Amino acid sequence: PDCLRGKLIAPIGVGQLRELIYMDFSSSNTPHFLIGGTTGSGKSVTMNAIILAMMCLYDPNEVQFLFLDPKKVEFSSYENRSHTKQVITEIEEAIQALELLVEEMEQRYRLFARESVSSIDQYVEVTGFVMPRLVVVFDEFADFMEREKSLSGRVESAIMRLGAKARAAGIHLLICTQNPKADVVPTNIRNNLPARLALKTADHHASKIIINEEGAEN
């Protein structure tokens, strides 16, 4: 439908007045998404509902997903689906994939410059070439950030670069954690994840990490 063209809509739920609540990854206000909540808060159900809804709304040539799944259980059902670019279960391989995504972003910007455009939508409109948006989904972000410093530093560096400028290139981050602590999701990463969804958190400290205020613990 025309209402979806040039956007990447992620349905999140239904409001009290039965209105659809959604976010748009293509918007400069919500290009990357942080979801946090304690065990049993519904994080996996929410995350899978968002992913499946986007797969229903968009064709595989419009959006592709890269799943980073160190626990090897959350995203196995997405393997071999037409919307799935890759499911990666090894930490080192996942970090390499993130760094390759930074290269993909830079390559897309070089293509844009050649056509004198500044975004993926303008590029597709001017050239007629297919260029899917890419959504990178982290199952449990703590698995990446609680590693040795050399590995977590590479993750942080890649996310900082993608978070700062990947939106116009059509690359988006969906980061999930049941362990929202300052050392797992540090301020410089949080600042690059402007769309936030807090499910029930263990305490008010975790709530502040996700949505900058208390309340999600209730």
C-alpha positions in Angstrom: 0.0 0.0 0.0 1.1 3.6 -0.6 0.9 4.3 3.1 3.8 1.9 3.7 6.0 3.1 0.7 9.2 4.7 1.8 8.6 3.7 5.4 9.4 0.8 7.7 6.5 0.5 10.0 6.8 -1.7 13.1 3.4 -2.4 14.8 3.8 -2.6 18.5 0.3 -3.0 20.0 -3.2 -1.7 20.3 -4.1 1.3 22.6 -6.9 1.7 25.0 -9.1 3.2 22.3 -8.3 0.3 19.9 -5.9 2.4 17.9 -2.8 0.9 16.4 0.4 1.8 18.1 3.4 1.6 15.8 6.8 3.2 15.1 8.5 4.0 11.9 12.2 2.9 11.5 12.6 5.2 8.5 11.8 8.3 10.7 14.8 10.3 11.9 13.2 10.2 15.4 13.0 6.4 15.7 15.6 4.8 13.4 16.9 2.3 16.0 14.9 0.5 18.8 15.8 -0.6 22.3 13.5 -3.1 24.0 14.2 -4.0 27.7 12.4 -6.1 30.3 13.1 -8.7 32.9 12.6 -12.5 32.4 9.0 -13.3 31.9 8.0 -9.7 30.9 7.1 -10.7 27.4 10.2 -9.5 25.6 10.5 -12.5 23.2 6.8 -12.4 22.4 6.9 -8.6 21.7 10.1 -8.9 19.6 8.8 -11.8 17.5 5.4 -10.0 17.0 7.2 -6.9 15.7 9.4 -8.9 13.4 6.6 -11.1 12.0 4.4 -8.1 11.5 7.1 -6.4 9.4 7.6 -9.6 7.4 3.8 -9.5 6.6 3.8 -5.9 5.7 6.8 -5.8 3.5 8.2 -8.0 0.7 11.7 -9.6 1.1 13.1 -7.2 -1.5 12.0 -4.3 0.7 13.3 -5.5 4.1 15.8 -8.1 5.2 16.7 -9.2 8.7 20.0 -10.1 10.2 19.5 -12.1 13.4 22.3 -12.2 16.1 21.4 -15.0 18.5 24.2 -16.1 20.8 21.8 -18.3 22.8 21.0 -20.3 19.6 17.3 -20.6 20.4 15.4 -17.4 19.8 15.7 -17.0 16.1 16.2 -20.6 14.8 12.6 -20.5 13.4 13.6 -17.6 11.0 16.3 -19.6 9.2 15.7 -20.1 5.5 12.8 -17.6 5.4 12.8 -15.3 2.4 13.1 -12.2 4.6 16.1 -13.6 6.5 19.6 -12.5 5.3 21.3 -14.5 8.0 21.0 -16.0 11.5 24.3 -15.9 13.3 24.9 -17.7 16.6 28.6 -17.3 17.2 29.8 -14.1 19.0 32.9 -13.6 16.9 31.0 -14.1 13.6 28.3 -11.7 14.8 30.8 -9.0 15.6 32.4 -9.5 12.1 28.9 -9.2 10.6 28.4 -5.9 12.4 31.7 -4.6 11.1 30.7 -5.7 7.6 27.4 -3.8 8.0 29.4 -0.6 8.7 31.2 -1.3 5.3 27.8 -1.9 3.7 26.6 1.4 5.0 29.6 3.2 3.6 29.2 1.5 0.3 25.6 2.5 0.1 26.5 6.1 0.7 29.1 5.9 -2.1 26.3 4.7 -4.4 24.1 7.6 -3.2 26.8 10.1 -3.9 27.2 8.8 -7.4 23.5 9.5 -8.1 23.6 12.8 -6.2 21.0 11.5 -3.6 21.2 11.3 0.2 18.9 8.4 1.2 17.8 4.9 0.3 14.4 6.2 -0.8 15.8 8.8 -3.1 18.2 6.2 -4.6 15.5 3.7 -5.3 13.3 6.4 -6.8 16.0 7.8 -9.1 17.6 4.5 -10.2 14.7 2.0 -10.0 17.2 -0.5 -8.4 16.0 -2.6 -5.5 17.8 -1.9 -2.3 16.2 -3.5 0.8 16.3 -2.0 4.2 18.3 -4.1 6.7 17.1 -4.7 10.3 19.8 -6.1 12.7 18.2 -7.9 15.6 20.2 -8.6 18.8 18.5 -11.2 21.0 20.4 -10.5 24.3 22.6 -7.5 24.1 24.4 -8.4 27.4 25.9 -11.4 25.7 27.9 -9.0 23.4 28.7 -6.4 26.0 29.8 -8.6 28.9 32.6 -10.2 26.9 36.3 -9.3 27.1 37.0 -5.6 26.4 38.4 -6.1 23.0 35.2 -7.8 21.7 32.8 -5.5 23.5 34.8 -2.5 22.2 34.3 -3.7 18.6 30.6 -4.0 19.2 30.3 -0.6 20.8 32.3 1.0 17.9 30.2 -0.6 15.2 26.9 0.3 16.9 28.1 3.9 17.4 28.8 4.3 13.7 25.6 2.6 12.6 23.5 4.4 15.2 24.9 7.8 14.1 24.4 7.5 10.4 22.9 4.3 9.1 19.2 5.4 9.0 19.4 7.1 5.6 21.3 4.1 4.3 18.3 1.9 5.3 20.1 0.0 8.1 18.4 -0.2 11.5 19.1 -1.7 14.9 16.6 -3.6 17.1 18.4 -4.3 20.4 16.8 -6.4 23.1 18.0 -7.0 26.7 16.7 -8.5 29.9 19.7 -7.0 31.6 19.5 -3.2 31.2 22.5 -2.0 33.2 24.7 1.0 32.5 27.7 -1.2 31.6 25.5 -3.4 29.2 23.8 -0.4 27.5 26.2 2.5 28.2 25.1 6.1 27.6 26.8 6.5 24.3 24.9 3.5 22.9 21.6 4.5 24.5 21.9 8.0 22.9 21.9 6.3 19.5 18.8 4.2 20.2 16.0 6.9 20.4 13.0 4.5 20.2 12.5 2.7 23.5 10.1 0.1 24.8 10.2 -0.8 28.4 8.3 -3.9 29.6 8.4 -4.8 33.3 11.8 -4.2 34.7 13.5 -5.7 37.8 13.8 -2.3 39.5 13.7 1.5 38.9 17.3 1.6 38.0 16.7 -0.7 35.0 13.6 1.4 34.1 15.8 4.6 34.0 18.3 2.8 31.7 15.7 2.1 29.1 13.3 5.0 29.2 15.2 7.6 31.3 12.6 7.5 34.0 11.2 5.3 36.7 7.9 3.4 36.4 8.6 0.3 34.3 9.3 -1.7 37.5 5.6 -1.3 38.2 
